């Protein structure tokens, strides 16, 4: 390697380090007596597209957005807590736990608190404030792109077929038999569904009337008419999830 080559390389690397450190904004929010952090990776906070991750243990989905954002600036918001799916918090030394993708409706909050071991009205109120903090990032967006990974062998696009666990949420479904059934897109918008189907991508259209009110972000967006896309891939399917991001961005 020539000296000049090394010199240019060092300049480029320090430039990347500089830009990335500038991009990360950390904001703290409280839930009960506990504190969580919201990290914003941008890009452009005014961007009409919001990438969001709420399950911190779904690392592939986070890594793919970071990688994508190195060449395509995006506004990415994610929760930072204890690198677990569920968010744990305390109120006066009593422990509670919620799934941060089940807190956007009253019914969802009640169920996820119960699933976490304990429901109280005070806890539900705290979780509502927490959910509202996250939802502020959704305002003035043309589309929300939620990033998820699955590991459960029983959960895939096939769960959305008639007779499957998620069948009630399905308005339309398209399966490409050559794709892994764990890698798929879920959306609230017919237009996006049609375009992804045309591109031969595994895709589900949410039934915005009959869906199960589990308090997830897709339900909240369906209720409020906010265009929503979930890019779901098996944990570790980095290339596949990156491919799905590119396909989704191509139709927007
Ligand atoms: Zn998830």
Boltz pocket constraint, residues with backbone or C-beta under 6 A from the ligand:
constraints:
  - pocket:
      binder: B
      contacts: [[A, 55], [A, 58], [A, 101], [A, 147], [A, 148], [A, 149]]
      max_distance: 6.0
